[in-house]
């Protein structure tokens, strides 16, 4: 299968490296960025699929600066804040390729609709990869499961099953979500509220080791769930919303244990190094939509002074 990836960050390069073991994978980059990839990318991999920790891999990605090729799939792994700059390119040059958007987004269907027909794209999420990038070096974890695909229309159709097989042929584990848009909204809450909670605590370690801080985050997350429900998301059937119906101290204890696991620390801090601004955009976005829907969000709102302070310092 011929695949183009737009977004040569940690997620794009990691998925490209894995998919290139069985598929023809290219990366679309700006001309000014070509030299960054000439000597290849060094990838330090903790591969949970093969129980191979700390393996070093040299990967030389195949680069293109145009969208005039004939591709089966175009996978978009840019950040939520970068998507607006990519959509006009896709409208003009995607050709007959199906597009898979693999990024966090609060309302991706609304942003994409003026550029692409619903039948021409799918929604995914790259949660099988965690880690970060420092120039031409990646330090990643490949989990044994976690890649998610879905159709914005909510139907299982032949093409998405075909792409599931293509991903699995490269050793990825794929789950198809029926309500992908609802799932994505709830997942967006996780990083959006993390921005406020971590900035209030001062750093990730202080947040993750404080029962009080994590319990406060639980209350804020419940407010975010109410916003999702106001938009028609059936949260009863989507994890982790169901977990937040238990008493807050119990949920906080479970979450604090998870936040302090080695893999979680590596994944969250790695993402924060290059994605905190995206998380902050999500924080404001969810809060704004909560206000529009008349949802009372006192805990979510209480983080705002710390988020604003960070923005002002930057």
Secondary structure, DSSP 8 states (H G I E B T S, - for coil): -EEEEE--SHHHHHHHHHHTTTSEEEEE--GGGGGGTTT-EEEEEEETTTTEEEEEEEE---EES-S-S--SEEEE---GGGHHHHHHHHHHH-TT-EEEEES--SSHHHHHTTTS-GGGEEEEEETTEEEEEETTEEEEEE-SS-EEEE-TT----HHHHHHHHHHHHTT--EEE-TTHHHHHHHHHHHHHHHHHHHHHHSSHHHHHT-HHHHHHHHHHHHHHHHHHHHTT--GGGSTTGGGGGS-HHHHHHHHHHHHTSHHHHHHHHHHHHHHHHHHHHHHHHHHHHHHHTT---HHHHHTHHHHHHHHHH-
